[in-house]
Amino acid sequence: MAVQAVHLEADAFLVCLNHALSTEKEEVDTSRIVHIHSVIILRRSDKRKDRVEISPEQLSAASTEAERLAEMTGRPMRVVGWYHSHPHITVWPSHVDVRTQAMYQMMDQGFVGLIFSCFIEDKNTKTGRILYTCFQSIQAQKSSEYERIEIPIHVVPHETIGKVCLESAVELPKILCQEEQDAYRRIHSLTHLDSVTKIHNGSVFTKNLCSQMSAISGPLLQWLEDRLEQNKQRVQELQQEKEQLLEELAALE
């Protein structure tokens, strides 16, 4: 039975979108209603631009993390889906995405897939667009292949960002850095590389880290500082409201 709708919390949506926008050249990687409250960002095992792979170990680790979050939040939680980005291409899932989704649904019929299409420019207005979709896979009627069905997705407004989603957002620069380090170490360990090639690879590695700091870490830090100022202002407003209420209460006595 296909999922009827997905309710995605706004702070979880923000983390997914921030992750999708972290790279322009590579993809990043349920009557039933799926509620998505938190996001766990996984490290990519394959950085090729058209590959999104999640290892069994990562799925297991994500399930363990969901159990920890359930204990921490006091409400039932489990892994209900996966997401990845489509930079510069259509939001619709590829045939590989559809087959991957079908494989996940063999383990859980309520499993859903989210895709964020980013770095798309409107040809008429020359403005950037971000599209997103939610889908599941079903068996095609006249073949052995699978086809996608679109699942309605609703972004639920959220005034604050939850602790778990905040931790995921802060963790993103570290994960991207680890991906770059893993790729660099794999290449650097090759014995047939000459000195010039190794120096070049080191320069590329340093450049990529600097680009990440400029595109991800800097804006993220500014966003956190802005939220801190907003929170301080809100605390001050609440404090003034509290004092006013206390004065009115004292007057009544």
Salt bridges, closest charged atoms under 4 A:
GLU9 OE2 - HIS37 ND1 3.35
GLU9 OE1 - HIS158 NE2 3.57
GLU24 OE2 - HIS88 NE2 2.85
GLU26 OE1 - ARG44 NH1 2.87
GLU26 OE1 - LYS47 NZ 3.09
ASP46 OD2 - ARG48 NH2 2.69
ASP50 OD2 - ARG51 NH1 3.09
GLU65 OE2 - ARG68 NH2 2.57
ASP97 OD2 - HIS84 NE2 3.33
ASP97 OD2 - HIS86 NE2 3.18
ASP108 OD2 - ARG78 NH1 2.45
GLU171 OE2 - LYS174 NZ 3.94
GLU179 OE1 - ARG44 NH2 2.52
GLU180 OE2 - LYS47 NZ 3.45
ASP182 OD2 - ARG43 NH1 2.67
GLU237 OE1 - ARG234 NH1 3.60
